[in-house]
């Protein structure tokens, strides 16, 4: 026993074949032809065959450590344990454990994440929207996917959804954006339920009414306010196309997005029509606006301006190809109704240029104002609804009443245009100035 010393071990050198130096107790030092020194334990198995069991490499495994390991192996042999077989079984168990872990990880990786679901939902449904899903993507990237994008869809719980809504609410405001965010998530999760990606919608029990209760807007500009608006517009610091757009919305009762997305090819001034394609319409139904003489003059000016710029859009953007952003006009109107407040950076300093006696108004109120004027001028409610391109709420009427309202609608816009011309003529404007 203990025949070897560190001094001797260090002096050993490799020769043409393996050399074995016995320390006793079954422990040997094997010196390879390359000069490596390996500790091995020699024993006989149950059927009498000699086996060598690697213990370690010198000097990483010291002489003392090798002797201790040899002593342990000797005890195991007395207990009937074969070191080689034990190591083989241990490696087998380790490989099995690694394979199981790899399979588990593969299963986790194969699970659909919230971002995977979002992309599929956008591809199959949201991309069909007018903006191609740009707004919903902006909303989700900002508040939703940053929180749960890498989570497996089946792991998303009500608490995760509520936390996202609470985060949006914490930024302040009326809660409208939080409600829109919840609505978007609900649509996505219902899409997942319909396709059996998940069993239930984690947002189902969160009530949107508790987050935001929208009030029905009733703001209508009075005739005096319309006159006052005509007086104020030239001094409000707005570009010509924005001023014309405000008048166009009054004259046609159109939506902001319908006007900003209009192309010159949609407008036929000789026929006095503006065709709003289905993809530009909120209800995805094509709509024809019959332009009054008052509206035609506005559209003609917009068209001439666009042609001078070499654009095919009725309202081209100034600094990039394509149409002006539909939010631009709304922002311009809002920025000029902030009395007693400092102008926002990069926005108009004329913070009270479009303030009206009746209170704050928005671009969509022009559509309501035009429709209200039609009613006051004697246009039938059902004709007004057709001019607004509203979907008939009565299902039976939708199915069976297929008559054309074209002439009625043409007359309705003509009457509105004549009245607006009267309200905005020099004499009427001078009255309000006086």
Secondary structure, 3 states (H helix, E strand, C coil): CCCCCHHHHHHCCCCCCCEEEEEECCEEEEECCCCCEEEEEEEECCCCCEEEEEEEEECCCCHHHHHHHHHHHHHHHHCCCCHHHHHHHHHHHHHHHHHHHHHHHHHHHHCCEHHHHHHHHHHHCHHHCCCCCHHHHHHHHHHHHHHHCCCEHHHCCHHHHHHHHHHHHCCCCCCHHHHHHHHHHHHHHHHHHHCCCCCCCCCCCCCHHHCCCCCCCCCCCCHHHHHHHHHHHCCCCCCHHHHHHHHHHHHHCCCHHHHHCCEHHHEECCCCEEEECHHHCCCCCCEEEECCHHHHHHHHHHHHHHHHCCCCECCECCCCCCECCHHHHHHHHHHCCCCCCCCCCCCCCCCCCCCCCCCCCCHHHHHHHHHHHHHHCCCCHHHHHHHCCCCCCCHHHHHHCCCCCHHHHHHHHHHHHHHHHHHHCHHHHHHHHC
